[in-house]
């Protein structure tokens, strides 16, 4: 809570000139993109496996 009050009561007003995104924000976005890539790859792998017929099941008479 002290961090928020420090920003609100700062002597220097916060403007776009003195507040910029840092390397931490870039790292977080990069990690989120990487996690999304691996989750999508895993989803596609499971979706391909789910579309195959089960062992002993005929693949032509499947109903949705």
C-alpha positions as CSV (number, residue, x, y, z in Angstrom):
1,X,0.0,0.0,0.0
2,X,2.9,2.3,0.6
3,X,4.0,2.0,-3.0
4,X,0.7,3.3,-4.2
5,X,0.8,6.3,-1.9
6,X,4.3,7.0,-3.0
7,X,3.1,7.2,-6.6
8,X,0.1,9.4,-5.7
9,X,2.1,11.8,-3.5
10,X,5.2,11.9,-5.7
11,X,6.9,15.3,-6.1
12,X,7.4,14.7,-9.8
13,X,4.1,14.3,-11.6
14,X,3.9,11.2,-13.7
15,X,3.9,12.0,-17.4
16,X,4.5,9.9,-20.5
17,X,8.0,11.5,-20.6
18,X,9.2,10.0,-17.2
19,X,7.1,6.8,-17.1
20,X,8.1,4.1,-19.7
21,X,7.7,0.4,-19.9
22,X,10.8,-1.4,-18.8
23,X,12.6,-4.7,-19.5
24,X,10.5,-6.5,-16.9
25,X,7.3,-5.8,-18.9
26,X,8.9,-7.0,-22.1
27,X,10.1,-10.2,-20.3
28,X,6.6,-10.9,-19.0
29,X,5.0,-10.4,-22.4
30,X,7.7,-12.7,-24.0
31,X,7.0,-15.4,-21.4
32,X,3.3,-15.2,-22.0
33,X,3.8,-15.5,-25.7
34,X,6.1,-18.5,-25.2
35,X,3.5,-20.2,-22.8
36,X,0.8,-19.5,-25.4
37,X,2.8,-21.2,-28.1
38,X,3.5,-24.3,-26.0
39,X,-0.2,-24.5,-24.9
40,X,-1.4,-24.2,-28.5
41,X,1.1,-26.9,-29.6
42,X,-0.1,-29.2,-26.9
43,X,-3.7,-28.5,-27.8
44,X,-3.1,-29.4,-31.4
45,X,-1.3,-32.6,-30.4
46,X,-4.3,-33.7,-28.2
47,X,-6.8,-32.6,-30.8
48,X,-5.1,-34.8,-33.5
49,X,-5.0,-37.7,-31.0
50,X,-8.7,-37.3,-30.2
51,X,-9.8,-37.4,-33.8
52,X,-8.3,-40.9,-34.3
53,X,-10.6,-43.8,-33.6
54,X,-10.2,-45.7,-30.4
55,X,-8.5,-49.2,-30.6
56,X,-11.2,-51.7,-31.7
57,X,-13.5,-49.0,-32.9
58,X,-14.5,-48.6,-36.6
59,X,-13.6,-45.1,-37.7
60,X,-16.4,-44.7,-40.3
61,X,-19.5,-44.8,-38.1
62,X,-18.7,-42.1,-35.5
63,X,-21.5,-39.7,-34.6
64,X,-20.8,-36.2,-33.4
